[in-house]
Amino acid sequence: MYATHANVQIEQALTNDLSVTAGFIHSSGRHLPLYRNINRINPTGALADGRPVYSNTVSAATRMDPRFNNILIYGVGR
């Protein structure tokens, strides 16, 4: 399990009042822990294009298993 980060920037003065900067940022991780909520709120309908519509009220009755709020499952990412 690890993460890497890198940042490189180069700045060049063109005149006394003008400079140009170019930069690159890199960030990646391997085998990082991943937690997903498997007791999400159920959609109450769908839009014309198929996207789900959720209720404005969040309660136990709108969840897949109303006995619990969030149920997290642990996994490892790539």
C-alpha positions as CSV (number, residue, x, y, z in Angstrom):
1,M,0.0,0.0,0.0
2,Y,1.6,3.3,-1.1
3,A,1.0,6.6,-2.8
4,T,3.3,8.7,-4.9
5,H,3.1,12.4,-5.6
6,A,5.3,14.6,-7.7
7,N,5.3,18.3,-8.7
8,V,7.7,20.0,-11.2
9,Q,7.6,23.6,-12.3
10,I,9.7,25.7,-14.5
11,E,9.6,29.5,-14.6
12,Q,11.3,31.7,-17.2
13,A,11.4,35.5,-17.0
14,L,10.8,37.0,-20.5
15,T,11.0,40.7,-19.5
16,N,11.2,42.6,-16.2
17,D,7.4,42.5,-15.9
18,L,6.5,39.2,-17.7
19,S,7.3,35.5,-16.9
20,V,6.1,32.2,-18.1
21,T,5.5,29.2,-15.9
22,A,4.9,25.5,-16.9
23,G,4.2,22.8,-14.5
24,F,3.3,19.1,-14.1
25,I,1.6,17.4,-11.2
26,H,1.5,13.6,-10.8
27,S,-0.4,11.6,-8.1
28,S,-1.0,7.9,-7.9
29,G,-1.6,5.1,-5.4
30,R,-1.4,1.4,-5.3
31,H,-3.3,-1.1,-3.1
32,L,-5.0,1.7,-1.1
33,P,-7.9,0.8,1.1
34,L,-11.3,1.4,-0.4
35,Y,-14.6,1.7,1.6
36,R,-17.9,1.5,-0.2
37,N,-21.4,2.0,1.3
38,I,-23.5,-1.0,0.3
39,N,-26.6,0.4,2.1
40,R,-27.3,3.4,-0.1
41,I,-30.5,5.2,-0.5
42,N,-32.9,3.6,-3.0
43,P,-34.0,5.7,-6.0
44,T,-37.7,6.7,-5.9
45,G,-37.9,7.0,-9.7
46,A,-36.1,7.8,-12.9
47,L,-35.8,10.7,-15.3
48,A,-36.6,10.4,-19.0
49,D,-33.0,9.7,-19.8
50,G,-32.8,6.9,-17.2
51,R,-30.9,8.7,-14.4
52,P,-32.2,7.8,-10.9
53,V,-34.2,10.3,-8.8
54,Y,-33.7,10.2,-5.0
55,S,-36.0,11.2,-2.3
56,N,-35.3,14.5,-0.4
57,T,-36.0,12.7,2.8
58,V,-33.3,10.4,4.1
59,S,-34.6,7.9,6.5
60,A,-34.3,4.2,7.3
61,A,-37.2,3.4,5.1
62,T,-35.4,4.7,2.0
63,R,-32.4,2.4,2.5
64,M,-32.0,-1.1,1.2
65,D,-31.7,-2.5,4.7
66,P,-33.7,-0.1,7.0
67,R,-32.2,-1.5,10.2
68,F,-28.9,0.2,9.5
69,N,-27.6,3.6,8.2
70,N,-24.3,3.1,6.4
71,I,-22.9,-0.4,5.9
72,L,-19.3,-0.2,4.7
73,I,-17.5,-2.9,2.8
74,Y,-13.7,-2.9,2.7
75,G,-11.7,-3.7,-0.3
76,V,-8.3,-2.9,-1.8
77,G,-7.9,-0.9,-5.0
78,R,-5.3,-1.5,-7.7
